[in-house]
Amino acid sequence: MRVLSISTLFPNPSHPAFGNFVRNQMLAVTAIDEVDLTIISPVGIPP
């Protein structure tokens, strides 16, 4: 099964603890056999 996760709440180098709950959920999804996970975490630039 292919899973796509799009979330602006995800840890990144400038905020390593930001959105850890999303990271933990996606790690749990990858524990399921036959799961191909792609994560997109766009970083917005304020106007």
MOPAC internal coordinates of N, CA, C and O (Angstrom, degrees):
PM7 1SCF
backbone

  N    0.0000 0     0.00 0     0.00 0    0    0    0
  C    1.4366 1     0.00 0     0.00 0    1    0    0
  C    1.5265 1   107.89 1     0.00 0    2    1    0
  O    1.2310 1   120.90 1   -42.50 1    3    2    1
  N    1.3244 1   115.88 1   137.50 1    3    2    1
  C    1.4605 1   121.13 1   177.50 1    5    3    2
  C    1.5211 1   108.93 1  -102.16 1    6    5    3
  O    1.2310 1   120.72 1   -48.56 1    7    6    5
  N    1.3385 1   116.23 1   131.44 1    7    6    5
  C    1.4591 1   122.22 1  -178.28 1    9    7    6
  C    1.5236 1   108.14 1  -124.67 1   10    9    7
  O    1.2310 1   121.08 1   -46.99 1   11   10    9
  N    1.3265 1   115.54 1   133.01 1   11   10    9
  C    1.4531 1   121.73 1   176.04 1   13   11   10
  C    1.5177 1   108.18 1  -115.51 1   14   13   11
  O    1.2310 1   120.62 1   -55.43 1   15   14   13
  N    1.3258 1   116.42 1   124.57 1   15   14   13
  C    1.4637 1   122.13 1   177.26 1   17   15   14
  C    1.5195 1   108.21 1  -114.65 1   18   17   15
  O    1.2310 1   121.15 1   -56.38 1   19   18   17
  N    1.3501 1   115.41 1   123.62 1   19   18   17
  C    1.4585 1   121.06 1   176.55 1   21   19   18
  C    1.5225 1   106.64 1  -118.35 1   22   21   19
  O    1.2310 1   120.65 1   -63.02 1   23   22   21
  N    1.3215 1   116.36 1   116.98 1   23   22   21
  C    1.4593 1   120.24 1  -177.31 1   25   23   22
  C    1.5166 1   110.47 1  -150.47 1   26   25   23
  O    1.2310 1   120.97 1   -48.09 1   27   26   25
  N    1.3301 1   115.75 1   131.91 1   27   26   25
  C    1.4659 1   119.65 1   174.21 1   29   27   26
  C    1.5230 1   110.68 1   -81.38 1   30   29   27
  O    1.2310 1   120.88 1   170.09 1   31   30   29
  N    1.3364 1   115.92 1    -9.91 1   31   30   29
  C    1.4635 1   121.01 1   177.11 1   33   31   30
  C    1.5210 1   108.36 1   -99.10 1   34   33   31
  O    1.2310 1   120.92 1   -87.19 1   35   34   33
  N    1.3159 1   115.84 1    92.81 1   35   34   33
  C    1.4681 1   120.65 1  -179.06 1   37   35   34
  C    1.5193 1   107.59 1  -156.85 1   38   37   35
  O    1.2310 1   119.73 1   -38.54 1   39   38   37
  N    1.3241 1   118.12 1   141.46 1   39   38   37
  C    1.4685 1   119.99 1   179.88 1   41   39   38
  C    1.5354 1   111.72 1   -57.57 1   42   41   39
  O    1.2310 1   121.19 1   -36.01 1   43   42   41
  N    1.3234 1   115.33 1   143.99 1   43   42   41
  C    1.4601 1   120.84 1   175.81 1   45   43   42
  C    1.5290 1   107.67 1  -144.81 1   46   45   43
  O    1.2310 1   119.63 1    -9.52 1   47   46   45
  N    1.3107 1   118.31 1   170.48 1   47   46   45
  C    1.4742 1   119.98 1  -175.53 1   49   47   46
  C    1.5323 1   114.55 1   -56.25 1   50   49   47
  O    1.2310 1   119.77 1   145.30 1   51   50   49
  N    1.3287 1   118.04 1   -34.70 1   51   50   49
  C    1.4581 1   118.79 1  -178.71 1   53   51   50
  C    1.5339 1   112.61 1   -82.64 1   54   53   51
  O    1.2310 1   120.06 1   158.30 1   55   54   53
  N    1.3357 1   117.49 1   -21.70 1   55   54   53
  C    1.4729 1   122.64 1   177.87 1   57   55   54
  C    1.5341 1   109.10 1  -136.29 1   58   57   55
  O    1.2310 1   119.39 1  -103.19 1   59   58   57
  N    1.3257 1   118.77 1    76.81 1   59   58   57
  C    1.4649 1   121.43 1  -173.19 1   61   59   58
  C    1.5313 1   114.85 1   -66.38 1   62   61   59
  O    1.2310 1   119.52 1   159.87 1   63   62   61
  N    1.3344 1   118.53 1   -20.13 1   63   62   61
  C    1.4671 1   120.03 1  -179.72 1   65   63   62
  C    1.5275 1   112.01 1  -101.43 1   66   65   63
  O    1.2310 1   120.19 1  -178.22 1   67   66   65
  N    1.3153 1   117.24 1     1.78 1   67   66   65
  C    1.4553 1   122.44 1  -176.97 1   69   67   66
  C    1.5238 1   110.92 1   -73.81 1   70   69   67
  O    1.2310 1   119.92 1   -57.87 1   71   70   69
  N    1.3231 1   117.75 1   122.13 1   71   70   69
  C    1.4585 1   121.88 1   176.16 1   73   71   70
  C    1.5163 1   114.85 1    71.11 1   74   73   71
  O    1.2310 1   119.89 1  -148.39 1   75   74   73
  N    1.3213 1   117.81 1    31.61 1   75   74   73
  C    1.4731 1   119.86 1  -179.88 1   77   75   74
  C    1.5245 1   112.48 1   -59.72 1   78   77   75
  O    1.2310 1   119.90 1   150.99 1   79   78   77
  N    1.3341 1   117.79 1   -29.01 1   79   78   77
  C    1.4581 1   119.65 1   179.68 1   81   79   78
  C    1.5307 1   110.80 1   -64.53 1   82   81   79
  O    1.2310 1   119.93 1   143.89 1   83   82   81
  N    1.3270 1   117.73 1   -36.11 1   83   82   81
  C    1.4660 1   120.55 1   177.30 1   85   83   82
  C    1.5257 1   109.38 1   -68.13 1   86   85   83
  O    1.2310 1   120.81 1   136.96 1   87   86   85
  N    1.3232 1   116.06 1   -43.04 1   87   86   85
  C    1.4718 1   120.59 1   178.08 1   89   87   86
  C    1.5232 1   110.68 1   -58.91 1   90   89   87
  O    1.2310 1   120.50 1   135.07 1   91   90   89
  N    1.3367 1   116.64 1   -44.93 1   91   90   89
  C    1.4672 1   120.36 1  -179.78 1   93   91   90
  C    1.5286 1   111.42 1   -64.08 1   94   93   91
  O    1.2310 1   120.00 1   141.18 1   95   94   93
  N    1.3188 1   117.60 1   -38.82 1   95   94   93
  C    1.4657 1   120.60 1   178.16 1   97   95   94
  C    1.5224 1   110.75 1   -64.48 1   98   97   95
  O    1.2310 1   120.46 1   138.45 1   99   98   97
  N    1.3275 1   116.73 1   -41.55 1   99   98   97
  C    1.4618 1   119.60 1  -179.04 1  101   99   98
  C    1.5290 1   111.21 1   -70.65 1  102  101   99
  O    1.2310 1   120.16 1   146.79 1  103  102  101
  N    1.3283 1   117.31 1   -33.21 1  103  102  101
  C    1.4717 1   119.47 1   173.98 1  105  103  102
  C    1.5269 1   110.30 1   -63.94 1  106  105  103
  O    1.2310 1   120.05 1   142.69 1  107  106  105
  N    1.3232 1   117.51 1   -37.31 1  107  106  105
  C    1.4676 1   120.72 1   177.83 1  109  107  106
  C    1.5254 1   110.59 1   -66.05 1  110  109  107
  O    1.2310 1   120.14 1   143.64 1  111  110  109
  N    1.3196 1   117.34 1   -36.36 1  111  110  109
  C    1.4661 1   120.59 1   178.20 1  113  111  110
  C    1.5241 1   110.21 1   -64.56 1  114  113  111
  O    1.2310 1   120.45 1   140.85 1  115  114  113
  N    1.3353 1   116.75 1   -39.15 1  115  114  113
  C    1.4665 1   119.05 1  -178.98 1  117  115  114
  C    1.5233 1   112.46 1   -70.47 1  118  117  115
  O    1.2310 1   120.05 1   165.09 1  119  118  117
  N    1.3316 1   117.50 1   -14.91 1  119  118  117
  C    1.4645 1   120.14 1   177.51 1  121  119  118
  C    1.5346 1   111.18 1   -71.96 1  122  121  119
  O    1.2310 1   120.50 1   162.38 1  123  122  121
  N    1.3196 1   116.65 1   -17.62 1  123  122  121
  C    1.4656 1   121.25 1   178.24 1  125  123  122
  C    1.5231 1   108.25 1   -78.64 1  126  125  123
  O    1.2310 1   120.72 1   -48.59 1  127  126  125
  N    1.3105 1   116.23 1   131.41 1  127  126  125
  C    1.4672 1   120.41 1   178.95 1  129  127  126
  C    1.5249 1   110.46 1   -61.47 1  130  129  127
  O    1.2310 1   121.38 1   -29.95 1  131  130  129
  N    1.3031 1   114.96 1   150.05 1  131  130  129
  C    1.4575 1   123.53 1   175.31 1  133  131  130
  C    1.5274 1   113.92 1    64.98 1  134  133  131
  O    1.2310 1   119.95 1  -152.82 1  135  134  133
  N    1.3267 1   117.70 1    27.18 1  135  134  133
  C    1.4658 1   121.17 1   175.67 1  137  135  134
  C    1.5186 1   108.53 1  -106.97 1  138  137  135
  O    1.2310 1   121.34 1   -54.71 1  139  138  137
  N    1.3262 1   115.04 1   125.29 1  139  138  137
  C    1.4582 1   122.27 1   175.96 1  141  139  138
  C    1.5250 1   106.34 1  -107.89 1  142  141  139
  O    1.2310 1   120.31 1   -74.61 1  143  142  141
  N    1.3386 1   117.01 1   105.39 1  143  142  141
  C    1.4609 1   122.49 1  -173.68 1  145  143  142
  C    1.5210 1   111.22 1  -100.50 1  146  145  143
  O    1.2310 1   120.93 1   -47.49 1  147  146  145
  N    1.3319 1   115.82 1   132.51 1  147  146  145
  C    1.4534 1   123.10 1   171.69 1  149  147  146
  C    1.5163 1   107.04 1  -120.64 1  150  149  147
  O    1.2310 1   120.44 1   -50.76 1  151  150  149
  N    1.3277 1   116.77 1   129.24 1  151  150  149
  C    1.4490 1   121.09 1   179.77 1  153  151  150
  C    1.5276 1   108.71 1  -115.32 1  154  153  151
  O    1.2310 1   121.23 1   -50.98 1  155  154  153
  N    1.3349 1   115.26 1   129.02 1  155  154  153
  C    1.4580 1   121.49 1   173.92 1  157  155  154
  C    1.5167 1   106.85 1  -116.43 1  158  157  155
  O    1.2310 1   120.83 1   -56.20 1  159  158  157
  N    1.3152 1   116.03 1   123.80 1  159  158  157
  C    1.4465 1   121.26 1  -179.45 1  161  159  158
  C    1.5211 1   109.22 1  -127.91 1  162  161  159
  O    1.2310 1   120.72 1   -95.08 1  163  162  161
  N    1.3414 1   116.23 1    84.92 1  163  162  161
  C    1.4566 1   118.55 1  -178.02 1  165  163  162
  C    1.5263 1   111.36 1   -68.06 1  166  165  163
  O    1.2310 1   121.23 1   -38.95 1  167  166  165
  N    1.3188 1   115.25 1   141.05 1  167  166  165
  C    1.4613 1   121.30 1   177.25 1  169  167  166
  C    1.5214 1   106.72 1  -110.61 1  170  169  167
  O    1.2310 1   120.97 1   -67.03 1  171  170  169
  N    1.3309 1   115.75 1   112.97 1  171  170  169
  C    1.4477 1   120.58 1  -177.93 1  173  171  170
  C    1.5185 1   112.14 1   -77.72 1  174  173  171
  O    1.2310 1   121.59 1   -27.65 1  175  174  173
  N    1.3016 1   114.56 1   152.35 1  175  174  173
  C    1.4624 1   121.14 1   175.35 1  177  175  174
  C    1.5268 1   106.85 1  -110.78 1  178  177  175
  O    1.2310 1   120.15 1   -59.05 1  179  178  177
  N    1.3375 1   117.32 1   120.95 1  179  178  177
  C    1.4587 1   118.74 1  -179.19 1  181  179  178
  C    1.5279 1   111.90 1   -61.61 1  182  181  179
  O    1.2310 1   120.66 1   -33.32 1  183  182  181
  N    1.3260 1   116.34 1   146.68 1  183  182  181
  C    1.4747 1   119.02 1  -178.79 1  185  183  182
  C    1.5179 1   112.09 1   -66.46 1  186  185  183
  O    1.2310 1   120.10 1   180.00 1  187  186  185

